[in-house]
Amino acid sequence: MLDHVAIQVSDIASSAAFYDAALGPLGGARKKQFGENISFGVTGHPFWLVPATDATPSRELHIAFVAGDRASVDAFYAAALATGAEGLHAPRLWPEYHESYYGAFVRDPDGNNVEAVCHLP
């Protein structure tokens, strides 16, 4: 249903470096730059970083990215932590969601809750 999502970030360079590292293990990479705006994706450019337009604090977003396997979730978490990201939940099964839900959660540079999830056993 979604074509693309854009989130406002306080520091484009810092956020782009975080997403370069965190999305790499999931097959994601920078796809396009339009002015200061930067897109990421596996194909196309569904996820955009755009500069925040005012100093008003933003509300926390939860963003979940698909991982092809559990090893990719583990690599996402390690890569995000290596950038200095705060770990929220280390990789593990979340059976309360469903029996094969394997995910890890971190905070991006703007405080958003970013997850990698694999739905396969």
C-alpha positions in Angstrom: 0.0 0.0 0.0 2.8 2.5 0.8 4.9 3.9 -2.0 7.4 5.8 0.2 7.9 7.3 3.6 9.9 10.4 4.6 11.1 11.2 8.1 12.5 14.6 9.2 15.9 14.4 10.8 17.9 17.0 12.6 21.3 16.1 11.0 21.2 14.6 7.5 24.8 13.5 7.5 24.6 11.7 10.9 21.3 10.1 10.1 22.5 9.0 6.6 25.6 7.4 8.2 23.4 5.5 10.7 21.0 4.2 8.0 24.0 3.3 5.7 25.3 1.1 8.4 22.0 -0.3 9.8 20.3 -1.0 6.4 23.4 -2.5 4.7 23.0 -5.9 6.3 19.3 -5.9 5.1 20.4 -5.2 1.5 19.4 -1.5 1.7 21.5 1.3 0.3 21.3 4.9 -0.7 19.3 5.1 -3.9 18.8 8.7 -4.7 19.6 12.2 -3.5 17.4 15.1 -4.3 18.8 18.3 -2.9 19.5 17.5 0.8 16.9 14.6 0.7 18.4 11.1 0.7 16.5 7.9 -0.2 17.2 4.3 0.8 15.9 1.0 -0.5 16.6 -2.4 -1.8 14.8 -1.5 -5.0 13.3 1.9 -5.7 13.5 4.6 -3.1 10.8 3.9 -0.5 12.5 5.4 2.6 13.6 9.1 2.6 15.5 11.3 5.1 14.6 15.0 4.8 16.0 17.9 6.9 13.8 19.0 9.8 12.2 22.4 9.0 11.8 23.7 12.5 13.2 23.2 16.0 10.0 21.7 17.4 10.7 18.3 18.9 9.3 15.4 16.9 7.4 12.5 18.2 9.1 9.1 18.2 8.4 7.0 15.1 8.5 3.2 15.0 10.0 2.0 11.7 10.4 -1.7 10.9 12.5 -3.0 8.0 12.2 -6.5 6.5 15.2 -8.8 6.9 15.6 -11.9 4.7 16.9 -14.1 7.5 17.7 -14.0 11.2 21.4 -13.5 10.6 20.5 -10.2 8.8 18.6 -9.1 11.9 21.7 -9.9 14.0 24.0 -8.0 11.6 21.6 -5.0 11.5 21.8 -4.8 15.3 25.6 -5.1 15.4 26.0 -2.5 12.7 23.6 0.0 14.4 25.4 -0.4 17.7 28.7 0.2 16.0 27.5 3.6 14.9 26.8 4.5 18.6 23.1 3.8 18.4 21.3 2.8 21.6 20.1 -0.8 21.7 16.5 -1.1 22.7 16.1 -4.9 22.3 18.7 -7.3 21.2 17.8 -9.8 18.5 15.4 -12.5 19.7 12.2 -14.3 19.0 9.0 -12.4 19.9 6.4 -15.2 20.2 3.8 -12.8 21.4 3.7 -11.4 17.9 3.9 -14.8 16.2 6.0 -17.9 16.5 8.6 -17.0 13.9 8.8 -13.2 14.6 12.6 -12.5 15.1 13.4 -8.9 15.6 15.9 -6.4 17.1 15.3 -2.7 18.0 17.6 0.3 18.2 17.3 4.1 18.4 18.4 6.2 15.4 20.1 9.6 15.9 16.8 11.4 16.2 15.4 8.9 18.8 13.2 6.9 16.6 12.6 3.2 17.3 14.1 1.3 14.4 13.6 -2.4 14.0 14.7 -5.2 11.7 12.4 -8.2 11.6 12.4 -11.6 9.9 9.1 -13.5 9.8 10.7 -16.7 8.6 11.5 -19.7 10.9 
